[in-house]
Amino acid sequence: MEFMLSEALPIYSGGLGNVAGDQMKAASDLGVPVVGVGLLYGQGYFRQDFDSEGRQQALYPINDPGQLPIRPLRQPNGEWLRLQIQLPGSKIWLRCWEVSVEEQNCIFSNQRLCQYRGSSRHYQ
């Protein structure tokens, strides 16, 4: 799921992301307890730019979690909350991140910084 919560958190492309973000904000305004769950994409949606001759260029910014308005979701002992997902022939670990939306929380996960077992790819 994508949520348009802020331009500082570019994990949405438009339409449905705007609706989901508005729903989170409306739930907060009404005091309805809701938790949103989505993916923290490694790259944001492209940003449009033009070169000196007027040709469109698509720029794909990297979403560095350390530069986004999110915080790691942690266990009571202070360790990162990680989820193990079993895939056919392998397992992946997802790290979890949290962002507050007024009175609500959204939880995002990503696999970029966690180990991927079952192939030659290993992320630390």
C-alpha positions as semicolon CSV with decimal commas, in nm:
position;residue;x (nm);y (nm);z (nm)
1;M;0,000;0,000;0,000
2;E;0,120;0,349;-0,069
3;F;0,027;0,652;0,140
4;M;0,055;1,019;0,046
5;L;0,130;1,154;0,390
6;S;0,382;1,422;0,304
7;E;0,603;1,528;0,015
8;A;0,893;1,449;0,249
9;L;0,795;1,080;0,230
10;P;0,784;1,005;-0,146
11;I;0,631;0,656;-0,145
12;Y;0,319;0,735;-0,346
13;S;0,242;0,801;-0,710
14;G;-0,093;0,973;-0,697
15;G;-0,458;0,863;-0,698
16;L;-0,485;0,572;-0,457
17;G;-0,190;0,691;-0,250
18;N;-0,368;1,023;-0,200
19;V;-0,689;0,845;-0,098
20;A;-0,507;0,620;0,148
21;G;-0,325;0,916;0,304
22;D;-0,650;1,112;0,332
23;Q;-0,816;0,812;0,498
24;M;-0,539;0,795;0,758
25;K;-0,570;1,166;0,829
26;A;-0,952;1,150;0,848
27;A;-0,936;0,854;1,089
28;S;-0,705;1,057;1,309
29;D;-0,941;1,356;1,303
30;L;-1,232;1,130;1,402
31;G;-1,036;0,946;1,671
32;V;-1,078;0,611;1,494
33;P;-0,790;0,375;1,579
34;V;-0,631;0,267;1,250
35;V;-0,287;0,136;1,156
36;G;-0,171;0,158;0,794
37;V;0,069;-0,104;0,657
38;G;0,279;-0,055;0,344
39;L;0,618;-0,094;0,179
40;L;0,907;0,147;0,212
41;Y;1,025;0,164;-0,147
42;G;1,400;0,191;-0,208
43;Q;1,344;0,439;-0,488
44;G;1,076;0,702;-0,505
45;Y;0,857;0,750;-0,806
46;F;1,030;0,941;-1,079
47;R;1,056;1,315;-1,069
48;Q;1,022;1,503;-1,389
49;D;1,290;1,744;-1,500
50;F;1,379;1,902;-1,833
51;D;1,718;1,947;-1,992
52;S;1,832;2,269;-2,163
53;E;1,667;2,159;-2,489
54;G;1,328;2,097;-2,326
55;R;1,345;1,716;-2,326
56;Q;1,194;1,537;-2,031
57;Q;1,426;1,351;-1,798
58;A;1,306;1,104;-1,539
59;L;1,498;1,118;-1,212
60;Y;1,466;0,830;-0,965
61;P;1,568;0,945;-0,618
62;I;1,692;0,694;-0,360
63;N;1,482;0,681;-0,044
64;D;1,742;0,679;0,232
65;P;1,558;0,587;0,555
66;G;1,800;0,805;0,752
67;Q;1,680;1,109;0,556
68;L;1,305;1,038;0,573
69;P;1,060;1,138;0,850
70;I;1,036;0,779;0,977
71;R;1,182;0,591;1,270
72;P;1,277;0,226;1,316
73;L;1,014;0,015;1,487
74;R;1,182;-0,155;1,781
75;Q;1,111;-0,443;2,015
76;P;1,086;-0,377;2,391
77;N;1,455;-0,474;2,430
78;G;1,554;-0,202;2,180
79;E;1,637;-0,432;1,889
80;W;1,493;-0,368;1,542
81;L;1,160;-0,532;1,479
82;R;1,216;-0,771;1,190
83;L;0,975;-1,007;1,023
84;Q;1,080;-1,331;0,858
85;I;0,892;-1,422;0,541
86;Q;0,915;-1,771;0,395
87;L;0,932;-1,776;0,015
88;P;0,961;-2,085;-0,205
89;G;1,318;-2,202;-0,148
90;S;1,429;-1,909;0,065
91;K;1,353;-1,674;0,352
92;I;1,374;-1,298;0,364
93;W;1,384;-1,065;0,661
94;L;1,197;-0,736;0,658
95;R;1,284;-0,440;0,876
96;C;0,998;-0,231;1,003
97;W;0,967;0,147;1,013
98;E;0,704;0,373;1,166
99;V;0,567;0,715;1,083
100;S;0,309;0,904;1,286
101;V;0,013;1,055;1,104
102;E;-0,135;1,294;1,354
103;E;-0,278;1,042;1,607
104;Q;-0,235;0,732;1,385
105;N;0,063;0,520;1,289
106;C;0,172;0,373;0,959
107;I;0,405;0,076;0,956
108;F;0,633;0,024;0,658
109;S;0,870;-0,260;0,586
110;N;1,162;-0,298;0,353
111;Q;1,404;-0,573;0,263
112;R;1,690;-0,354;0,145
113;L;1,900;-0,368;0,463
114;C;1,822;-0,719;0,580
115;Q;1,972;-1,051;0,489
116;Y;1,823;-1,236;0,197
117;R;1,897;-1,606;0,235
118;G;1,873;-1,857;-0,043
119;S;2,069;-1,678;-0,315
120;S;2,397;-1,496;-0,360
121;R;2,243;-1,167;-0,242
122;H;2,318;-1,068;0,118
123;Y;2,219;-0,732;0,260
124;Q;2,348;-0,612;0,595
